[in-house]
């Protein structure tokens, strides 16, 4: 199972998200605290810095190396501070069907598009779905799909629901496009008679807005031909947590977000809490969307329940 995190707010050192905390994203590749599956298929990150040249373009880094052994990533993390981060460690099934390649590393962001996406989950029978999904994806985005993941197809489908992904879009516009994306996937699954557990936790950002969804198609419906093919993780919803406050860092010997939501100017959403102290973290409910916008100068957070 993959892991992801998204951060929006005051500048933060990447090392304080990826390596240093008690359950940092890199540590989750080999020692996750929730849904204990290893994530050994690569690492990717997009990081926006308002003070950098061409601030609408993020720093980008992707590698199929295990991030715990990636000296380049560690060196960059100790140097780069960012106001928005979208990072992902990829997990694949332990069989010969899994494809580990640079093209399959999240987050996905097509050239010229402001929206980036990372995914934690797995759409059942995706190979059957792709020809039908073509009817709903604009040709200019179909041509840009390079990899084999269901995640990149979800990304192309999401972009197709936006009027112009190259311009600045609001969190509300992304949220509506995401609802339409999930609706299309649901219709395609019904058309093909697909009714098996398929989790779709999504993390989306433009560098100024952030949207995440905790969702699962047909939770509780599993394969019956061979119980051994039912993954243990399918008996639980994939986890999703968030915390908000005025400053994230190492305080009084603990990694935590301080300040509370009333004065919050930073928000972090992650597959699982990054810190040992989880008192400031809240679990995102199943079948809901959380999104943050910075139009007022600091993130305003809203939650929306989904069908």
Secondary structure, DSSP 8 states (H G I E B T S, - for coil): --EEEEEEEEEEETHHHHTSSTT-TTGGGTS-SSS-----S-EEEEEE-TTSTTTTS-EEEEESS-GGG-HHHHHHHTT-EEEEEEEEE----SSTT----GGG-S-B--TT---EEEEEE--TTHHHHHHHHGGGS-HHHHTT--S--HHHHHHHHHHHTSS-TTS---HHHHHHHHHHHHHHHHHHHHHHT--S-EEEEEEEE-SSEEEEEE-EETTT----S-GGGS-GGGGS----EEEEESEEEEETTEEEEES-GGG--EEEEESS-SSS--TT-EE--TTEEEEEE-TTSS-EEEEEE--
